[in-house]
Amino acid sequence: MYSEFVKLLTVRAQQQICSSVLQTRNLCAFAVLALAVALTGCGGGGAANAPAAPANVTLLVQDAPAGGIAEFNIDLTGASLKGAGGQTLSLGNSPETLEIRHLGLSPTVALHGSATETNTYSSLALTFANPQLTVVNSQGKVIRVTAQSAPSARLASSSISVPLTATVGARDHLGVMLEFDLQHSVSTDANGNYVITPVVQATVLSNSTPIGLEGALAVVSGLYFNGSNVLSQVPINTLGQGGPAPQVFQAQLLDSSQSVAVTVDSSTILDPAIGQFSNLHLGQVIYLSANFQNDGTFLAKSIGTGPASLSQRYQGLVTGVHQNSSGQPAFDVVVQN
């Protein structure tokens, strides 16, 4: 019965189900259940600082399908490109907590980095910590597994080296997709404890194979400006009103807290509730579908209206559907983020 219920849904606050624009873009394949729960650190309105100099390395991550695992959190504590000659390019050493399970539907941006000189690299070093997962056991019971629980979860190794051939320099932008194979990363020992051995592949991205965000929840977080070089900033109310194309804004992804530059052009589909680009405002919550570009930006395919408040939504995996005591439909949900 579990397989019949494990479906990702997208449901809006105030019982809104994806706008007609998002439906036409086939973005209603999963649902974010919008119920009243408190979230913190989601950002807000007000003035934003000018965008910093853009990074020239972007690390994205996605997950291969995994059965029986309803949620999987792990800290990505470090990432760096390594060269055969000993050269190293750090992409970050601050822990980034990722929920991997939902990334089987759409990737997210894990880290950004900057290279000041041209080098060729042969591998990607990754370090992890603090795995936590929610699983459905053989009796259909949902259990939470941590380092302190019984059964417990532990890393077999906290660091891995992923083969990758890539050249990056100050004038280039490198996009790398990490494929986290969750199904083959999790095993159990003789005592029923969960052992995590991260199985990851890395691929250099190109425009020939569009890869990007699908229905990602994000907050408009940066000033609008013309062009990808961040040289000609314009007021928000001039966006889409005759300025040079492409036009760009910053959005903070809610599932990883990373900010991305989003370009919009004449092919971008807007939710009718937004109307026109000039109606977007700082702090606004949106659903974003966009393809990664070679210059490190994301070209928006569609922009939809998100929930009015982030305290009224969460995303999770539906593990059961039943009737409550009043005869109304009810869901059992494992919250992912």
N, C-alpha and C positions, 0 to 999 in steps of 0.2 A: 504493500500500500504506500510505502514511503515514496517510491518512484512516481506514483500518480500525483503526489502532493508537492514534490520538490519543484516548484516553478517560481521563477523570479517575476514579480509583477511591478508595474509602475502606477502608483495611485497618488493623486495630488491631495493637498490639504483642501478642506471643504468638499471632499468627495469628488474633486475634479479628476477626470481621467484624460490623459494626454490631449492636447489641443489638436484641432483638425490638421494643422500644419504638420505636427509631429507624426500624426497618424499616416499622412501621405508619405512621410520619409521612413515609414516602417520602424519607428522608434518605440512602439508599444509592445515589443517582444518581451519586455520585462517590466516589473512595476516596483516603484518605490512606495512603500506603504506609508502614507502621510498621517500619522497619529500624533497625539500630543505627548511629546517627550522633550525634556530639556537638553539642549546642546549648548556648549560654551565655546568660546574662542572662534566664532564664525565670522568675525569681522563686521563691518557696518558702513554706514554712510560717512559723510564728511569729506573734507579735502584729502586728496591723495598726493603723495610725493611724485615727482617726475620719475618715469621709469629709469631704472639703472641701465648701464651698458649691457646689452644682451649677451647672455652666455653663448658659447659656440659648441657646447656639447650638451645633448639632451638624452637622458636615460629614461626610457619608458619601460613599463612592466605589464605583462598580461599572464593569464593562467590557462593551462589546458584543462579540459573538463575533469571533474573529480566526483565520484559517487560516494555517498555516505558521509561526506564532510560538509557540514552546514556553514562553518565559519572557520577561518584560519588567519590568525594574526601573528606577525613576526616583525621584529625590529631589524631594519637594514641599517647597520651601524657604521658602515664604511664601504666606499667603492672607489677604485682607482684603476686607471689604465696602466699597463706595464709593457715596456719595450724590451727587446732582446738585449739592448745595450745598457740596460739598467735604468733608463729614463722612466719616470713615474708622473702621472697626471692624476691628482686627487680630485674626485668628484663630490667629496663631502665626507665628514667624519661625525656629523651630528646624527643621532638616531632618528630614523624616519619609520614610524609605525605604519605598516601596510596590512590591509585586510585583503588577502589573496583570492579568496573563493569567488567573490563577485567579479573579479577581473577576467573571468572566462567569457563574459559578454562584451566587455569594452576595456581597453587598456587605460592606464593613467600615467602621468608623469611622476617618476620617483625622485629624480635629482637633476640639477643643472650643474654645469662646470664650465670653466674658462681656460683656454690654452693660449699662452703668450708666444709660443714658438712652434714651428712645425716639427712634428715627430711622427714616426710610424710605430704602432703598438701591436703586440701579439697576443695579449691576454687581458682579461678584466678580472681583477681581484675583488671579491665581495665578502663582507663579514656580517654575520647575523647574531641575534640574541633573542631570548625571551619568547619562544614559540608558545602559543596558546590556541587551542582549537575546540570547536564544538562538533560532536559527532553523533550520529544516530547508530546505536549499537544493534546487535542482532535481534534484540527483543523489541526494537522500535523505540527505545527510550533515548531522549536527547540528553547528553551529558557534556559537561564542560570539563576540559582537561588542561591543567597547568602543571608547572614544576612541583607544586605543593599538593596536588590532588592525588587521589588513588582511584584508577590508574593515573600515572603522571605522564608528562611530556618533557622530552629533553632533546637537545641537539647532539647528534653524533659527532659533528664537527662544526665549529663556529665560523670557519673560513673555507672558501672554495676559490678555485681559479678556473675561469671560463675561457676557452680558446676564442680569440677574436683578432682578425687582421683589419686594422683601420689606421688611416692617416688623418691627422687633424692639425690645423694651424690657426694662427690668429685671424686669417681671412676666410677660413672655411667653417662650415657648421656640420657637426657629426651627430647623427641621430642613431641611437642603438635601442633595439627592442630586446628586452629580457623575457624569455618564455619560461615561466616558473611551472614546472610539471608537478603539480601538487599530488596527483594520484601516485606517482612513483617516488615522491619525496617522503611519504609517511608509511611507516611499517610498525609492527608490534613485536615486542620481545616475548620470551617464554612466560613472563608474568603478566602479559596484557598491557604493559606500558607502551606508550607511543614514542617511537624513535624518529627524529626528523633528520634526514640527510638531504639537504637541498639539491634538487636536480634542475639545473638551469642551462638554457642555451641562449646565445647572444647573436643577433643579426644586425648588420648595418642597414639602415633604412634608406630608401630612395623613393622618388615620386612615381617610379614605374609600378610600385605596388602600394596603392593608397592605404595607409594605416592611420587610425586616429581615434578620436573620442566619439562615442555614440550615446547620446542622451546623458552626458555627464552633468552632474549638478555643480554649479559654480557661482561665484559672486563677482560682479563687476567691481574690480579693485583698483584700476589705474586710469590715468588721464587718457583721453582719446587724442590720437595724433595721426598725421598723414605720413604714409610711407613707412617702410620697415627699418629705416635708419634712425628713427626717433629724433629727428632734427627739427621737424616743423610741427610743434604741438598746436592744437586748435581747441577752442572751447567746445564743450560737449554738445551745445545746441547747434553746431554747424555740421555735425556728423551726418553724412548722407545728403547734404544740401549743396552739391556742386564742388566739393573739395576733390583734390587729386585722389585717384584710386591706386592701389588698394588703401582702405582706411583701417586703422588698427586700434584695438583697446586691450587692456589687460584683464584677465579673469583668474581668480584663485579657485583651484579645484578643491572641492570639499573632501574628497576621499584621500588626498595626499597633502593638502595645504600648499602645493606648489603653484606659483603664478605662471601663466603662459600668455604670450602675445597672440591675439586672435585677429586675423584679417577678415574683412568683409568686402564682397564685391557684388556685382549685379546678379550673380547666381544664388546668393545667400537667401534662403527662405526665412521670413520672419513670422512669428506667431501673430495672428490678427490682433491679439490683445496688446501687443507692443505697438503695432501700427507702422512706425518708422524708426530708423536708427536713432534719431535725435531724441526719442522718448526714453531710451535707456539712461540709467543714472547710476552713480556710484553707490555701491551697497546693494544693488538690485540682484536678486537671485534668479538665475536662468538655467535652462536645460540647453546644453551645448553639444552639437554634433559637428565635428570638424576634422579635416585631414591634415596630417603633419606634412610640412613643406621642407624643401632642402635648405631654406634659410633659417629654419628653426621656429617659424611661426606656425599657427594652425589656421587653415582657411576654413571659415565657417560654412557648413552646408545648411544648417538651420539653427535658429535661436528661438527657444520657446520660453514662455513665462513659467518661472518656478513658483514654489509656495510663497505666500506673503510673508511668512515667518519661518526661520529655520528651527524654531522650537516646536513646530507643528509637523515635522517629518522625520522619518528615519528609513533606512534601507535594510531589508532583511530577506531571509529565505523562508518561504511558506512551507512548513512541514506537515500541516494538517488543516483540514477544513471540516467544521462540524456545526451543529446548531447549539446555541446556548440555552439557558433555562427558559428564556422568553420565546424560543423558537426562531431567533434571528441567526443568520449566518455569522460564524465566528472563525477566526484564523489563529493557528498556532504559528508564531513567527520567531525565528532566530535572528536577532538583530546583528547586522554586519557593520553598519556605521550610521 
